[in-house]
Amino acid sequence: MNDKVLNLNLVFSTPIWGFLVKDYAKLNINMLEYIKELQKSDPEGVNKSNVFGWHSKSFDMNNKAVLYFFESIKPNINNTLIDMGWDDLDNKINITSAWSIINKKNASNERHIHSNSYISAVYYVSAPKNCGDILFHDPRQAKIIRKPNTIKANQLNAEVVNITPQSGLLVLFPSYLYHSVAKNNSDEERIIISFNIDIK
């Protein structure tokens, strides 16, 4: 009998990546100026998952600041593709859309997914303390129909995982993964950039 059999096998994992972007302070200054101009020109924004928050229209992907932003985070995006084992020679990476959300005090975002893409992301331009964690929800619907009482949450039994924002943090995750944003309890704005990645 083989005595090297593993007692616990973790399979079908759901990845969530977190990177602190290099030289993010300069990046944030440039993007904050761009985002505020968008808000000034369109103060109503659009209504998606945002509750009391402002959601911009899609970014101009040819804008100088936007191009600089994506060039700055390109190494981080490439790391996710390497981790996934996706062929970066035969597959073409395409940023299908990018936008900003500004959540003032008491604003939040409802639970949602990003369809028609493979990887989605959030980047924190401004993230004051208590501005609202991003919450990721277990995608395995059958698992959460019923459950026994637990002593404490861990990687095997948790139904929600939260990540606390910080300026310069880039979080990437599978687009199928349901996520929401907790209420901003600070008196300052929570400003993010979100985008979707498709691969062809």
C-alpha atoms as a printed R data frame, in Angstrom:
    type eleno elety resid chain resno       x      y       z
1   ATOM     1    CA   MET     A     1   0.000  0.000   0.000
2   ATOM     2    CA   ASN     A     2   1.240  3.477  -0.878
3   ATOM     3    CA   ASP     A     3   1.962  5.420   2.336
4   ATOM     4    CA   LYS     A     4   2.428  8.717   0.425
5   ATOM     5    CA   VAL     A     5  -1.262  9.292  -0.276
6   ATOM     6    CA   LEU     A     6  -2.237 12.877   0.567
7   ATOM     7    CA   ASN     A     7  -4.768 13.238   3.369
8   ATOM     8    CA   LEU     A     8  -6.127 16.553   2.082
9   ATOM     9    CA   ASN     A     9  -6.342 17.559  -1.574
10  ATOM    10    CA   LEU     A    10  -7.382 21.101  -2.473
11  ATOM    11    CA   VAL     A    11  -8.841 21.131  -5.993
12  ATOM    12    CA   PHE     A    12 -10.724 23.551  -8.252
13  ATOM    13    CA   SER     A    13  -9.211 26.565  -6.491
14  ATOM    14    CA   THR     A    14 -10.477 30.095  -7.091
15  ATOM    15    CA   PRO     A    15  -7.549 32.527  -7.412
16  ATOM    16    CA   ILE     A    16  -7.509 36.127  -6.185
17  ATOM    17    CA   TRP     A    17  -4.330 38.090  -6.816
18  ATOM    18    CA   GLY     A    18  -3.155 41.169  -4.944
19  ATOM    19    CA   PHE     A    19  -0.273 43.373  -6.080
20  ATOM    20    CA   LEU     A    20   1.031 46.650  -4.695
21  ATOM    21    CA   VAL     A    21   1.808 48.472  -7.932
22  ATOM    22    CA   LYS     A    22   5.271 49.946  -8.365
23  ATOM    23    CA   ASP     A    23   5.434 53.773  -8.160
24  ATOM    24    CA   TYR     A    24   1.696 53.913  -7.477
25  ATOM    25    CA   ALA     A    25   1.801 57.433  -5.961
26  ATOM    26    CA   LYS     A    26   2.625 59.023  -9.326
27  ATOM    27    CA   LEU     A    27   0.155 56.752 -11.076
28  ATOM    28    CA   ASN     A    28  -2.610 57.773  -8.680
29  ATOM    29    CA   ILE     A    29  -2.025 61.493  -9.211
30  ATOM    30    CA   ASN     A    30  -2.372 61.078 -12.978
31  ATOM    31    CA   MET     A    31  -5.455 58.884 -12.780
32  ATOM    32    CA   LEU     A    32  -7.171 61.001 -10.126
33  ATOM    33    CA   GLU     A    33  -6.947 64.010 -12.445
34  ATOM    34    CA   TYR     A    34  -8.394 61.980 -15.323
35  ATOM    35    CA   ILE     A    35 -11.214 60.553 -13.186
36  ATOM    36    CA   LYS     A    36 -12.201 63.917 -11.738
37  ATOM    37    CA   GLU     A    37 -12.412 65.355 -15.263
38  ATOM    38    CA   LEU     A    38 -14.740 62.501 -16.222
39  ATOM    39    CA   GLN     A    39 -16.918 63.190 -13.190
40  ATOM    40    CA   LYS     A    40 -16.994 66.921 -13.933
41  ATOM    41    CA   SER     A    41 -18.131 66.312 -17.515
42  ATOM    42    CA   ASP     A    42 -20.696 63.669 -16.490
43  ATOM    43    CA   PRO     A    43 -21.765 64.194 -12.855
44  ATOM    44    CA   GLU     A    44 -24.692 61.761 -13.143
45  ATOM    45    CA   GLY     A    45 -22.582 58.850 -14.356
46  ATOM    46    CA   VAL     A    46 -24.214 55.491 -15.021
47  ATOM    47    CA   ASN     A    47 -26.164 53.136 -12.795
48  ATOM    48    CA   LYS     A    48 -24.724 49.613 -12.475
49  ATOM    49    CA   SER     A    49 -23.947 47.915  -9.143
50  ATOM    50    CA   ASN     A    50 -23.360 51.259  -7.426
51  ATOM    51    CA   VAL     A    51 -25.549 52.278  -4.487
52  ATOM    52    CA   PHE     A    52 -25.250 56.055  -3.884
53  ATOM    53    CA   GLY     A    53 -21.863 55.998  -5.621
54  ATOM    54    CA   TRP     A    54 -20.768 57.558  -8.909
55  ATOM    55    CA   HIS     A    55 -19.935 55.159 -11.772
56  ATOM    56    CA   SER     A    56 -18.174 56.621 -14.807
57  ATOM    57    CA   LYS     A    57 -18.760 55.757 -18.414
58  ATOM    58    CA   SER     A    58 -16.054 53.658 -20.060
59  ATOM    59    CA   PHE     A    59 -12.582 55.154 -20.236
60  ATOM    60    CA   ASP     A    60 -11.100 56.475 -23.463
61  ATOM    61    CA   MET     A    61  -8.552 53.713 -24.032
62  ATOM    62    CA   ASN     A    62  -6.431 56.027 -26.201
63  ATOM    63    CA   ASN     A    63  -6.079 58.661 -23.494
64  ATOM    64    CA   LYS     A    64  -2.456 59.271 -22.465
65  ATOM    65    CA   ALA     A    65  -3.112 58.784 -18.722
66  ATOM    66    CA   VAL     A    66  -5.095 55.589 -19.328
67  ATOM    67    CA   LEU     A    67  -2.376 54.162 -21.596
68  ATOM    68    CA   TYR     A    68   0.227 54.960 -18.928
69  ATOM    69    CA   PHE     A    69  -1.903 53.255 -16.281
70  ATOM    70    CA   PHE     A    70  -2.199 50.004 -18.201
71  ATOM    71    CA   GLU     A    71   1.469 50.033 -19.188
72  ATOM    72    CA   SER     A    72   2.346 50.403 -15.478
73  ATOM    73    CA   ILE     A    73   0.305 47.375 -14.408
74  ATOM    74    CA   LYS     A    74   1.136 45.179 -17.411
75  ATOM    75    CA   PRO     A    75   3.681 43.060 -15.452
76  ATOM    76    CA   ASN     A    76   1.036 42.307 -12.821
77  ATOM    77    CA   ILE     A    77  -1.500 41.253 -15.437
78  ATOM    78    CA   ASN     A    78   1.102 39.025 -17.084
79  ATOM    79    CA   ASN     A    79   1.760 37.317 -13.738
80  ATOM    80    CA   THR     A    80  -1.883 36.258 -13.503
81  ATOM    81    CA   LEU     A    81  -1.779 34.733 -16.984
82  ATOM    82    CA   ILE     A    82   1.401 32.831 -16.122
83  ATOM    83    CA   ASP     A    83  -0.178 31.518 -12.922
84  ATOM    84    CA   MET     A    84  -3.216 30.342 -14.886
85  ATOM    85    CA   GLY     A    85  -1.015 28.545 -17.408
86  ATOM    86    CA   TRP     A    86  -2.583 30.390 -20.335
87  ATOM    87    CA   ASP     A    87  -0.518 30.573 -23.519
88  ATOM    88    CA   ASP     A    88   0.620 34.177 -23.927
89  ATOM    89    CA   LEU     A    89   1.838 33.540 -27.486
90  ATOM    90    CA   ASP     A    90  -1.339 32.131 -29.029
91  ATOM    91    CA   ASN     A    91  -3.719 34.167 -26.880
92  ATOM    92    CA   LYS     A    92  -4.254 37.887 -27.393
93  ATOM    93    CA   ILE     A    93  -4.950 39.926 -24.261
94  ATOM    94    CA   ASN     A    94  -7.646 42.563 -24.684
95  ATOM    95    CA   ILE     A    95  -8.793 45.122 -22.089
96  ATOM    96    CA   THR     A    96 -12.450 45.232 -23.099
97  ATOM    97    CA   SER     A    97 -13.532 48.057 -20.796
98  ATOM    98    CA   ALA     A    98 -12.336 50.200 -17.917
99  ATOM    99    CA   TRP     A    99 -14.166 52.630 -15.659
100 ATOM   100    CA   SER     A   100 -14.035 54.379 -12.299
101 ATOM   101    CA   ILE     A   101 -16.294 54.313  -9.248
102 ATOM   102    CA   ILE     A   102 -16.304 56.961  -6.541
103 ATOM   103    CA   ASN     A   103 -18.017 55.955  -3.317
104 ATOM   104    CA   LYS     A   104 -18.649 58.767  -0.860
105 ATOM   105    CA   LYS     A   105 -19.754 58.128   2.718
106 ATOM   106    CA   ASN     A   106 -22.488 55.431   2.948
107 ATOM   107    CA   ALA     A   107 -22.063 54.362  -0.704
108 ATOM   108    CA   SER     A   108 -21.561 50.701  -1.603
109 ATOM   109    CA   ASN     A   109 -21.825 48.209  -4.487
110 ATOM   110    CA   GLU     A   110 -24.258 45.337  -4.792
111 ATOM   111    CA   ARG     A   111 -23.211 41.756  -5.448
112 ATOM   112    CA   HIS     A   112 -22.462 41.134  -9.130
113 ATOM   113    CA   ILE     A   113 -20.184 39.449 -11.674
114 ATOM   114    CA   HIS     A   114 -18.531 40.695 -14.876
115 ATOM   115    CA   SER     A   115 -19.775 38.583 -17.764
116 ATOM   116    CA   ASN     A   116 -18.109 38.063 -21.158
117 ATOM   117    CA   SER     A   117 -14.551 38.314 -19.822
118 ATOM   118    CA   TYR     A   118 -12.015 36.040 -18.145
119 ATOM   119    CA   ILE     A   119 -10.303 38.234 -15.564
120 ATOM   120    CA   SER     A   120 -11.629 41.335 -13.807
121 ATOM   121    CA   ALA     A   121  -9.782 43.787 -11.610
122 ATOM   122    CA   VAL     A   122 -10.017 46.643  -9.171
123 ATOM   123    CA   TYR     A   123  -7.267 49.183  -8.542
124 ATOM   124    CA   TYR     A   124  -7.382 51.583  -5.605
125 ATOM   125    CA   VAL     A   125  -6.589 55.186  -6.457
126 ATOM   126    CA   SER     A   126  -7.771 56.394  -3.041
127 ATOM   127    CA   ALA     A   127  -8.595 54.092  -0.143
128 ATOM   128    CA   PRO     A   128  -9.055 55.803   3.224
129 ATOM   129    CA   LYS     A   129  -9.514 53.739   6.367
130 ATOM   130    CA   ASN     A   130 -12.961 52.097   6.723
131 ATOM   131    CA   CYS     A   131 -13.913 52.978   3.148
132 ATOM   132    CA   GLY     A   132 -15.430 49.549   2.427
133 ATOM   133    CA   ASP     A   133 -13.818 46.148   1.879
134 ATOM   134    CA   ILE     A   134 -14.344 44.259  -1.348
135 ATOM   135    CA   LEU     A   135 -16.193 41.021  -0.571
136 ATOM   136    CA   PHE     A   136 -15.816 37.870  -2.659
137 ATOM   137    CA   HIS     A   137 -18.606 35.282  -2.439
138 ATOM   138    CA   ASP     A   138 -18.202 31.518  -2.776
139 ATOM   139    CA   PRO     A   139 -19.124 30.656  -6.395
140 ATOM   140    CA   ARG     A   140 -20.162 27.086  -5.528
141 ATOM   141    CA   GLN     A   141 -23.899 27.544  -5.116
142 ATOM   142    CA   ALA     A   142 -24.582 23.960  -4.072
143 ATOM   143    CA   LYS     A   143 -22.161 24.286  -1.139
144 ATOM   144    CA   ILE     A   144 -23.956 27.188   0.502
145 ATOM   145    CA   ILE     A   145 -27.498 25.776   0.444
146 ATOM   146    CA   ARG     A   146 -26.962 24.338   3.908
147 ATOM   147    CA   LYS     A   147 -24.051 23.972   6.299
148 ATOM   148    CA   PRO     A   148 -23.273 22.819   9.843
149 ATOM   149    CA   ASN     A   149 -22.215 25.191  12.594
150 ATOM   150    CA   THR     A   150 -18.514 26.072  12.477
151 ATOM   151    CA   ILE     A   151 -16.035 26.916  15.227
152 ATOM   152    CA   LYS     A   152 -14.237 29.528  13.151
153 ATOM   153    CA   ALA     A   153 -13.970 30.505   9.500
154 ATOM   154    CA   ASN     A   154 -11.121 29.087   7.443
155 ATOM   155    CA   GLN     A   155 -10.279 28.487   3.785
156 ATOM   156    CA   LEU     A   156 -12.423 25.361   3.679
157 ATOM   157    CA   ASN     A   157 -15.656 26.678   5.185
158 ATOM   158    CA   ALA     A   158 -15.702 30.434   4.482
159 ATOM   159    CA   GLU     A   159 -18.524 31.682   2.266
160 ATOM   160    CA   VAL     A   160 -17.240 35.258   1.987
161 ATOM   161    CA   VAL     A   161 -13.653 36.498   1.785
162 ATOM   162    CA   ASN     A   162 -12.874 40.184   2.257
163 ATOM   163    CA   ILE     A   163  -9.912 42.263   1.123
164 ATOM   164    CA   THR     A   164  -9.265 45.621   2.748
165 ATOM   165    CA   PRO     A   165  -8.361 48.314   0.200
166 ATOM   166    CA   GLN     A   166  -5.200 50.374   0.221
167 ATOM   167    CA   SER     A   167  -3.969 52.957  -2.248
168 ATOM   168    CA   GLY     A   168  -1.894 51.368  -5.000
169 ATOM   169    CA   LEU     A   169  -3.359 47.892  -4.506
170 ATOM   170    CA   LEU     A   170  -4.372 45.981  -7.627
171 ATOM   171    CA   VAL     A   171  -6.701 43.010  -7.116
172 ATOM   172    CA   LEU     A   172  -7.432 40.606  -9.976
173 ATOM   173    CA   PHE     A   173  -9.925 37.745  -9.950
174 ATOM   174    CA   PRO     A   174 -11.928 35.475 -12.267
175 ATOM   175    CA   SER     A   175 -14.806 37.403 -13.821
176 ATOM   176    CA   TYR     A   176 -17.281 34.699 -12.788
177 ATOM   177    CA   LEU     A   177 -16.587 35.373  -9.105
178 ATOM   178    CA   TYR     A   178 -19.437 37.207  -7.374
179 ATOM   179    CA   HIS     A   179 -18.259 40.262  -5.447
180 ATOM   180    CA   SER     A   180 -19.675 43.280  -3.670
181 ATOM   181    CA   VAL     A   181 -18.380 46.328  -1.808
182 ATOM   182    CA   ALA     A   182 -19.197 47.137   1.801
183 ATOM   183    CA   LYS     A   183 -20.473 50.572   2.784
184 ATOM   184    CA   ASN     A   184 -17.985 53.413   2.964
185 ATOM   185    CA   ASN     A   185 -17.927 54.417   6.630
186 ATOM   186    CA   SER     A   186 -15.269 57.086   6.200
187 ATOM   187    CA   ASP     A   187 -15.776 60.769   5.445
188 ATOM   188    CA   GLU     A   188 -13.464 60.556   2.425
189 ATOM   189    CA   GLU     A   189 -13.993 59.244  -1.074
190 ATOM   190    CA   ARG     A   190 -13.144 55.683  -2.060
191 ATOM   191    CA   ILE     A   191 -11.907 55.926  -5.657
192 ATOM   192    CA   ILE     A   192 -11.228 52.872  -7.781
193 ATOM   193    CA   ILE     A   193 -10.505 51.846 -11.342
194 ATOM   194    CA   SER     A   194 -12.056 48.624 -12.547
195 ATOM   195    CA   PHE     A   195 -11.516 46.785 -15.807
196 ATOM   196    CA   ASN     A   196 -12.117 43.530 -17.640
197 ATOM   197    CA   ILE     A   197  -9.686 41.328 -19.541
198 ATOM   198    CA   ASP     A   198 -10.747 39.125 -22.437
199 ATOM   199    CA   ILE     A   199  -8.461 36.646 -24.184
200 ATOM   200    CA   LYS     A   200  -8.792 35.599 -27.787
